[in-house]
Amino acid sequence: MNKLLSFTVMALAFALSACNTVRGVGQDIQKAGSAIEGAAKK
């Protein structure tokens, strides 16, 4: 669980640093959510 939390924080930090518009933030958050959902299904 701790590894998942660390991964999530790093992914969000990377996603937020990669986008510079409100629309981009929404897309990055959606991608991070998809990644978390995929990890949870495993």
TORTI-578850 format. One record per residue (C-alpha): residue number from 1; residue in three letters; chain; x, y, z. Coordinates in nm, 3 decimals, padded with zeros to 5 digits. Layout:
BEGIN
+-----+-----+-------+---------+---------+---------+
!   n ! res ! chain !       u !       v !       w !
+-----+-----+-------+---------+---------+---------+
! NUM ! Ala !     A !       X !       Y !       Z !
...
+-----+-----+-------+---------+---------+---------+
***
This chain:
BEGIN
+-----+-----+-------+---------+---------+---------+
!   n ! res ! chain !       u !       v !       w !
+-----+-----+-------+---------+---------+---------+
!   1 ! Met !     A !  00.000 !  00.000 !  00.000 !
!   2 ! Asn !     A !  00.286 !  00.234 !  00.085 !
!   3 ! Lys !     A !  00.447 !  00.173 ! -00.256 !
!   4 ! Leu !     A !  00.118 !  00.252 ! -00.430 !
!   5 ! Leu !     A !  00.090 !  00.580 ! -00.241 !
!   6 ! Ser !     A !  00.447 !  00.674 ! -00.329 !
!   7 ! Phe !     A !  00.387 !  00.591 ! -00.694 !
!   8 ! Thr !     A !  00.067 !  00.795 ! -00.694 !
!   9 ! Val !     A !  00.237 !  01.102 ! -00.548 !
!  10 ! Met !     A !  00.524 !  01.079 ! -00.798 !
!  11 ! Ala !     A !  00.284 !  01.031 ! -01.089 !
!  12 ! Leu !     A !  00.075 !  01.330 ! -00.987 !
!  13 ! Ala !     A !  00.383 !  01.548 ! -00.944 !
!  14 ! Phe !     A !  00.507 !  01.448 ! -01.288 !
!  15 ! Ala !     A !  00.166 !  01.495 ! -01.447 !
!  16 ! Leu !     A !  00.115 !  01.838 ! -01.298 !
!  17 ! Ser !     A !  00.460 !  01.956 ! -01.399 !
!  18 ! Ala !     A !  00.402 !  01.839 ! -01.757 !
!  19 ! Cys !     A !  00.090 !  02.041 ! -01.825 !
!  20 ! Asn !     A !  00.036 !  02.416 ! -01.839 !
!  21 ! Thr !     A ! -00.337 !  02.456 ! -01.902 !
!  22 ! Val !     A ! -00.650 !  02.374 ! -01.707 !
!  23 ! Arg !     A ! -00.751 !  02.128 ! -01.977 !
!  24 ! Gly !     A ! -00.410 !  01.962 ! -01.954 !
!  25 ! Val !     A ! -00.446 !  01.928 ! -01.577 !
!  26 ! Gly !     A ! -00.776 !  01.746 ! -01.624 !
!  27 ! Gln !     A ! -00.626 !  01.510 ! -01.879 !
!  28 ! Asp !     A ! -00.325 !  01.439 ! -01.659 !
!  29 ! Ile !     A ! -00.542 !  01.368 ! -01.356 !
!  30 ! Gln !     A ! -00.757 !  01.137 ! -01.566 !
!  31 ! Lys !     A ! -00.448 !  00.946 ! -01.684 !
!  32 ! Ala !     A ! -00.319 !  00.918 ! -01.328 !
!  33 ! Gly !     A ! -00.659 !  00.786 ! -01.216 !
!  34 ! Ser !     A ! -00.652 !  00.528 ! -01.492 !
!  35 ! Ala !     A ! -00.306 !  00.417 ! -01.385 !
!  36 ! Ile !     A ! -00.416 !  00.385 ! -01.023 !
!  37 ! Glu !     A ! -00.726 !  00.191 ! -01.126 !
!  38 ! Gly !     A ! -00.515 ! -00.046 ! -01.334 !
!  39 ! Ala !     A ! -00.276 ! -00.102 ! -01.044 !
!  40 ! Ala !     A ! -00.566 ! -00.168 ! -00.808 !
!  41 ! Lys !     A ! -00.708 ! -00.436 ! -01.038 !
!  42 ! Lys !     A ! -00.384 ! -00.636 ! -01.026 !
+-----+-----+-------+---------+---------+---------+
***
